[in-house]
């Protein structure tokens, strides 16, 4: 899975990763927000959810200590990181900025 993750974040287009857990209330609250973000950015960026309990190796590598944690990657570089909830408008703006 780590190889696929590396392939994903090395993409030419920005990728928003949502590190979440099924038991996390704020993570559930972010689900409809992320759907909004997906609709807004369309094919210009990807939005991917990573369950930290299923993919602990990835969570450990990126030092995810709280959920939700969001990271935006492009060409393998971390462009942005945030722990806690975030408004759709901010996430969309950041992804559009990453595409500029």
N, C-alpha and C positions, 0 to 999 in steps of 0.2 A: 504493500500500500504506500510505503514511503516513496518508492520510485514514481508511482502514479501522481502522488502529491507534488513531487518536485517537477514533474512534467507539466502539471496543471499551473503551478505558480511561475513557471518559466515562460508562460504564454505572452504573446505580443499584446494581447488585450488585458486590461486590468481584471483582477479576480478578487472579489470580496469573499473572504472566508469568515464564516460564523462558527466559532468554536462554542459548542453548546452541550448541555446534558439533558437527558429526558426528565430528570427530577427537578429541574431548575425552573421556577416560576417566571422570572424575567425573560428566560429563553423562550418560553411559550408565548409570552406577550409580544416578543419580537417577530414571531412567525408571520403574522399578517403584514407587518412593516416590511419584512424582506420580500414578500410577494409584491408589494407596491414598488419596491426598488427594482425588482426584476422586470416588472411591466414598464417602468419608466426608462430603464437603460436599454431594454431590448437586447439586440445582438452585439451591442458595443462593449459589453462587459459580462462577466459571469458572476453568479452568486452561488456559493457552495457551502453546505452545512457539514461540519465535522463533529461527530459525537466523541467527546473527550474520553468517555468510558470505553468505547469500542476501539478508538485509535489513540491509546495512551502514549504510544511512541512518538507520534506527531505532536501531540499536546506537550509532551516533555521536551521535545527538541525546540519548540517555540516558547517554552517557559510559560505555558498557560496555567495560571494559578487561580483564576476566577472565571466564572462563566456568567453571562456571555462575554466573550472577547472577540472583537472584530479586527481583522487585518486586511489591508489591501496590498496585493502584490502585483508587480508587472515586471516581466523579464527577470524573474527571480529575486527582485529587490523588494524589501518591505517599504511601502510608501507611507503607510499610516497604520496606527494601532490604537485601539480603544477598548477598555473594559467597562461593561455596563451597557445599559440601553442607549440607543441613539435614534434621533428622528429620521424618517425616510428622506426628508429633504436634504439633510446633511450628508447622508450616505450617497444619494444620487449626485450631489454636487461634487463630492470627493472622487467618485468614479468618473464623472465627466472631466474633471480637472486632470485625472490620471491619463485620460485619453487625449488630452490636448497636445 
